[in-house]
Amino acid sequence: MNQPYDIAVIGGGLVGLGTALGLLARPDRPRRLVVLEAEPEVAAHQSGHNSGVIHAGLYYKPGSLKATLCAAGREEMFEFCARHGVRHERCGKLVVATEAAEVPKLDELERRGAANGIEGIRRLGAGEIREREPHCAGVAGLLIGATGIADYPAVARAMVGEIATAGGEVRTGAGVRRARRVGGQWVLGTDAGEVRCTAAVNCAGVYSDRIARLFGVRSPVRIVPFRGEYHELRPDRRFLVRHLIYPVPNPELPFLGVHFTRRVDGTIEAGPNAVLALARHGYSWGRVSLSEAARLAIDPAVWKMGRRFWRVGIMEVRRSLSRARLAADLRKLIPEVREGDLVPAGSGVRAQAVDDEGRLVDDFRIEYLEGSVHVLNAPSPGATASLAIGRAIAERVAGAGASAVS
């Protein structure tokens, strides 16, 4: 076997790459570090299939990991994009209450935003909403100037360049299949051969729970994949949206509801919904894994989740199967949107952690076992916070030794 690495980071998405950068930036940096990515390229899944938003941190419970790491990671991401010439823009976001009953929830969002240190939040009335977004309907809104957009696949490629410059290595086509502890080291069986390391960090996204089990982690959470399907406005209808327009979200769910996002290439994205995916990479209804579907079907936690959210689930499936239903929901924000204005625009799969009681884990979740760290829940704002998440993990594993992460 080859010379061992000090640290192996499993997963070449933004969180994994950000973790590698965090480790390599420390004074006690590892001498040898490798990122192991299963796909032929980095950012092949969640990191490359999201809406490209740099989140301000409005929604998250004050004091939570999401709130603190999003606040720090947001400005780091803007600076990283500027330094590497990655397309980005601090364009701001409008959160809109479309009826009076939503105004108290908007009030709570404003309080959370202030508690999370977001500067420049502006309360807008109906007329002010129209001044910013002439085609948007709402009784009240919040303008979040700290929100932005970025080309996250380009961010990932720039991260790979920084890792190489700092002396790290990124291996693609190196999915981890086995892990065993031998003489104080981990021996990882990968698609590209065995890799030995003193410590390992699991940032494997939709496969993070499976990787954790290889290391002996017995966590009460499992990953349940949710597919988000996007549409775009036809080019001749893009004038309907200038920036980012979001509804007031359901506080019981970690999803934000269907919304409009202007991307860095000028397209206007509409969506996503959130339906249960029947494969870890289930980007369409036709992508089904029989083993994954069976796992979901016999998991008591999934049934508990279903009993808790069955009404929401039916609504999401209807919206997935009917463009007319999607258009109707989008008209709550932009009344002029018609079914014919929408064209399919791909999808993404969210790695959502669910606990034994069927509750959707709302905060980032990071677990530690001797010689290993496991990021078991880092969906949105994971991309925004990726550099801050990486730094936080690096501080915990300082020294890159087994004892440092026990």
C-alpha positions in Angstrom: 0.0 0.0 0.0 1.1 3.6 -0.6 2.3 6.0 2.0 -0.6 6.9 4.4 -2.3 10.2 4.3 -2.8 12.3 7.4 -6.4 13.0 6.5 -8.8 11.7 3.8 -11.9 13.8 3.1 -14.7 11.6 1.6 -16.8 13.6 -0.8 -15.9 16.2 -3.4 -18.9 18.5 -3.0 -18.6 22.0 -1.7 -18.6 20.9 2.0 -15.9 18.3 1.4 -13.7 20.7 -0.6 -14.3 23.5 1.9 -13.2 21.1 4.7 -10.0 20.3 2.8 -9.3 24.0 2.5 -10.0 24.6 6.1 -7.6 21.8 7.1 -4.9 23.0 4.7 -5.1 26.6 5.9 -4.2 25.7 9.5 -0.7 26.3 11.0 -0.7 22.6 12.0 -1.9 21.6 8.6 -1.7 17.9 7.5 1.3 17.0 5.5 -0.7 14.8 3.2 -4.4 15.2 2.5 -6.6 13.7 -0.1 -10.2 14.3 -1.2 -11.9 11.1 -2.4 -14.8 11.8 -4.8 -16.9 8.9 -6.3 -17.9 10.7 -9.5 -15.7 11.6 -12.4 -15.9 15.3 -11.4 -16.4 17.3 -8.3 -19.7 19.0 -7.3 -21.6 16.4 -9.4 -24.7 16.3 -7.1 -26.1 18.6 -4.5 -23.3 21.2 -5.0 -24.0 21.4 -8.8 -27.7 21.0 -8.8 -28.9 23.8 -6.4 -30.3 27.2 -7.2 -27.0 29.0 -6.8 -28.1 31.2 -3.9 -25.7 32.7 -1.4 -28.0 32.7 1.6 -28.0 35.5 4.2 -29.1 33.4 7.1 -32.6 34.7 7.6 -34.5 31.5 8.4 -32.4 29.7 10.9 -32.9 29.4 14.6 -30.5 31.9 16.4 -27.6 30.1 17.9 -27.9 27.1 15.7 -25.0 25.8 13.6 -26.9 26.8 10.4 -27.3 30.4 11.7 -23.7 30.9 12.9 -21.9 29.1 10.0 -24.1 30.7 7.4 -23.4 34.2 8.7 -19.6 33.5 8.6 -19.7 31.5 5.4 -21.7 34.0 3.4 -19.1 36.7 3.4 -16.3 34.2 2.9 -18.1 32.9 -0.2 -18.5 36.4 -1.6 -14.8 37.0 -1.0 -13.8 33.6 -2.5 -15.8 34.3 -5.7 -14.3 37.8 -6.1 -10.8 36.4 -5.5 -11.2 33.7 -8.2 -13.2 35.6 -10.7 -16.3 33.4 -10.2 -19.5 34.9 -11.4 -21.5 36.2 -8.5 -23.7 39.1 -7.4 -25.0 40.5 -4.2 -28.5 41.0 -5.7 -30.7 40.8 -2.6 -33.9 38.7 -2.0 -37.5 39.6 -1.5 -39.6 37.5 0.9 -43.2 38.2 0.3 -46.3 37.7 2.5 -49.1 37.3 -0.1 -52.0 37.5 2.5 -52.5 39.1 5.9 -52.4 35.7 7.7 -48.7 35.4 6.7 -47.6 38.7 8.2 -47.0 37.4 11.7 -44.6 34.8 10.2 -42.9 37.6 8.3 -42.5 39.4 11.6 -40.8 36.3 13.1 -38.5 36.1 10.1 -37.5 39.7 10.6 -36.7 39.0 14.3 -34.7 36.0 13.4 -32.8 38.0 10.8 -31.9 40.6 13.3 -30.9 38.0 15.9 -28.6 36.4 13.3 -26.8 39.7 12.7 -28.1 40.3 9.1 -27.7 44.0 8.4 -29.8 46.1 6.1 -33.1 44.2 6.4 -35.9 46.4 5.1 -39.6 46.0 5.7 -41.6 46.8 2.5 -45.3 47.6 2.0 -47.3 46.6 -1.0 -46.3 49.7 -3.0 -42.6 49.2 -2.2 -42.7 45.6 -3.3 -44.0 46.8 -6.7 -41.2 49.3 -7.0 -38.6 46.5 -6.7 -40.6 43.8 -8.4 -43.3 45.4 -10.6 -45.1 42.1 -11.3 -45.0 40.7 -7.8 -48.1 40.6 -5.6 -47.8 40.9 -1.8 -49.2 42.7 1.2 -45.8 43.0 3.0 -42.3 41.9 2.4 -38.7 41.8 3.6 -35.8 42.9 1.4 -32.7 41.0 2.4 -29.8 42.9 0.8 -27.1 40.4 2.0 -28.4 37.6 -0.2 -26.6 36.8 -3.5 -26.1 34.3 -6.3 -23.0 32.5 -7.5 -21.8 29.9 -10.0 -21.2 27.0 -7.5 -19.7 24.5 -9.9 -17.1 27.2 -10.8 -16.6 27.7 -7.0 -15.9 24.0 -6.7 -13.4 24.0 -9.5 -11.6 27.0 -7.9 -11.5 25.1 -4.6 -9.8 22.2 -6.3 -7.2 24.6 -7.6 -6.6 26.0 -4.2 -6.3 22.5 -2.7 -3.7 21.6 -5.3 -1.7 24.8 -4.7 -1.7 24.1 -0.9 -0.3 20.6 -1.5 -3.5 18.6 -1.2 -4.8 16.0 -3.7 -8.3 15.4 -5.2 -9.0 12.0 -6.6 -12.2 11.5 -8.7 -13.6 8.1 -9.4 -12.6 7.0 -5.9 -15.9 6.1 -4.2 -15.3 4.6 -0.7 -16.8 1.1 -0.4 -15.1 -0.3 2.8 -13.4 1.0 5.9 -11.5 -0.8 8.6 -9.3 0.2 11.5 -5.7 -1.2 11.4 -3.0 -0.2 13.8 -4.4 3.3 14.6 -5.1 4.0 10.9 -8.1 3.7 8.6 -7.8 1.5 5.5 -10.3 2.6 3.0 -11.2 0.4 0.0 -12.1 2.7 -2.9 -12.9 2.3 -6.6 -9.3 3.5 -7.2 -7.5 1.2 -4.8 -6.8 1.2 -1.1 -6.1 4.4 0.8 -4.6 4.6 4.3 -5.1 7.6 6.5 -4.8 8.6 10.2 -8.1 10.4 10.2 -11.1 10.6 7.9 -13.8 13.2 7.4 -17.1 12.0 5.8 -18.8 14.7 3.7 -20.5 12.2 1.3 -23.9 14.0 1.1 -26.7 11.5 0.2 -24.3 8.6 1.1 -23.1 10.1 4.4 -25.1 7.7 6.5 -23.8 4.7 4.6 -20.2 5.9 4.9 -20.7 6.6 8.6 -21.9 3.0 9.1 -18.7 1.7 7.4 -16.8 3.5 10.2 -18.9 2.0 13.0 -21.1 5.1 13.6 -24.5 4.2 15.1 -26.4 7.4 14.6 -30.2 7.7 15.1 -30.4 9.6 11.8 -30.6 8.3 8.3 -30.6 10.1 4.9 -33.9 10.3 3.1 -33.5 11.7 -0.4 -35.9 14.4 -1.6 -36.0 15.5 -5.2 -36.5 19.2 -6.1 -37.6 19.8 -9.7 -37.0 23.1 -11.3 -38.6 24.9 -14.2 -37.4 28.1 -15.9 -39.3 31.0 -17.3 -39.2 31.2 -21.1 -36.7 33.9 -22.3 -39.5 36.2 -23.4 -41.1 36.1 -20.0 -38.0 36.7 -17.8 -39.0 40.3 -17.5 -41.5 39.2 -14.9 -38.8 38.7 -12.3 -35.8 41.0 -11.6 -34.1 39.4 -8.7 -35.0 36.7 -6.1 -38.6 36.3 -4.9 -39.5 33.9 -2.1 -42.7 33.1 -0.2 -43.0 33.0 3.6 -42.0 29.4 4.4 -43.8 26.8 6.4 -42.0 26.9 9.8 -42.5 23.1 10.3 -40.4 22.2 7.3 -36.8 22.9 6.3 -37.9 23.6 2.7 -38.5 27.2 1.5 -41.5 26.6 -0.9 -41.5 27.3 -4.6 -39.8 30.6 -5.5 -38.2 32.5 -8.3 -34.4 32.8 -8.6 -32.4 34.8 -11.1 -29.2 32.9 -11.8 -25.8 34.3 -12.8 -26.5 33.4 -16.5 -29.7 35.5 -16.5 -32.1 32.6 -16.5 -35.1 32.7 -14.1 -35.6 29.5 -12.2 -39.0 28.6 -10.7 -39.2 25.9 -8.0 -38.2 23.6 -6.5 -40.8 21.3 -5.1 -39.8 18.5 -2.7 -40.9 14.9 -3.4 -39.5 11.7 -2.0 -36.9 10.3 -4.4 -36.7 6.6 -4.9 -33.0 6.5 -5.4 -30.1 8.4 -3.8 -29.5 10.0 -7.2 -33.2 9.9 -8.2 -33.3 13.0 -10.4 -36.6 11.9 -12.1 -39.6 9.7 -11.4 -37.9 7.2 -13.8 -34.8 6.9 -11.7 -35.7 4.2 -9.2 -33.4 2.0 -7.0 -35.3 -1.1 -5.9 -33.0 -1.5 -2.9 -33.5 2.1 -1.9 -37.2 2.0 -2.4 -37.4 -1.1 -0.2 -35.3 0.6 2.5 -37.6 3.5 2.6 -40.7 1.2 2.6 -39.6 -0.8 5.6 -38.1 2.1 7.7 -40.5 2.9 10.6 -39.0 6.5 10.7 -40.1 7.1 7.1 -43.6 6.0 7.9 -43.7 8.3 11.0 -42.5 11.1 8.7 -45.2 10.3 6.2 -48.0 10.3 8.9 -46.7 13.7 10.1 -46.5 15.3 6.6 -48.8 13.4 4.4 -50.9 16.4 3.4 -47.8 18.3 2.4 -46.5 15.3 0.6 -49.6 15.0 -1.5 -49.5 18.6 -2.5 -45.8 18.3 -3.5 -46.5 15.2 -5.7 -49.4 17.0 -7.4 -47.2 19.9 -8.1 -44.5 17.5 -9.5 -47.0 15.8 -11.8 -48.9 18.9 -13.0 -47.2 22.0 -14.5 -50.6 23.7 -14.2 -50.6 23.1 -10.4 -47.0 24.5 -10.2 -48.0 27.6 -12.2 -51.0 28.2 -9.9 -48.8 28.2 -6.8 -46.3 30.5 -8.5 -49.1 32.9 -9.4 -49.4 33.6 -5.6 -46.1 35.5 -6.1 -46.4 36.6 -9.7 -50.0 36.7 -10.9 -49.1 36.9 -14.6 -47.3 33.6 -14.7 -49.0 31.1 -17.0 -48.4 27.4 -17.4 -47.0 28.0 -20.9 -44.3 30.3 -19.4 -42.6 27.4 -17.7 -40.1 24.9 -19.3 -38.4 22.0 -17.4 -34.9 22.9 -16.1 -33.5 19.9 -14.3 -33.6 18.8 -10.7 -31.6 18.2 -7.6 -31.6 15.7 -4.8 -31.4 17.0 -1.2 -29.8 14.7 1.4 -32.2 15.2 4.3 -31.5 13.6 7.6 -34.5 12.1 9.4 -34.4 10.8 13.0 -35.9 7.7 14.5 -39.2 9.6 15.3 -39.6 10.7 11.7 -38.6 14.3 12.4 -36.7 16.2 9.7 -33.4 17.2 11.2 -33.3 21.0 10.8 -29.8 21.9 11.8 -26.4 20.9 10.5 -25.4 17.6 12.2 -21.8 16.6 12.6 -20.9 13.4 14.6 -17.5 12.3 15.8 -16.0 8.9 16.4 -12.4 8.0 17.1 -10.3 9.0 14.1 -13.3 10.2 12.0 -15.8 13.0 11.6 -19.2 12.6 9.9 -21.2 15.4 8.4 -24.7 13.8 8.4 -26.9 16.8 7.6 -25.7 19.8 5.6 -28.3 20.7 3.1 -29.1 24.4 2.4 -27.3 26.6 3.4 -24.5 24.0 3.1 -23.1 25.5 -0.1 -23.2 29.1 1.3 -21.6 27.9 4.6 -19.1 25.4 3.1 -16.0 27.3 3.9 -17.1 28.1 7.4 -18.2 24.4 7.9 -14.7 23.3 6.7 -13.0 25.7 9.1 -15.1 24.5 12.1 -14.3 20.9 11.3 -10.6 21.7 10.9 -10.5 23.3 14.3 -12.0 20.1 15.8 -9.5 17.8 14.0 -6.5 20.1 14.6 -3.3 18.0 14.5 -4.9 15.4 12.1 -4.4 12.6 14.6 -6.9 10.0 15.8 -6.9 11.5 19.3 -7.8 14.9 18.0 -11.1 13.7 16.7 -12.1 11.3 19.5 
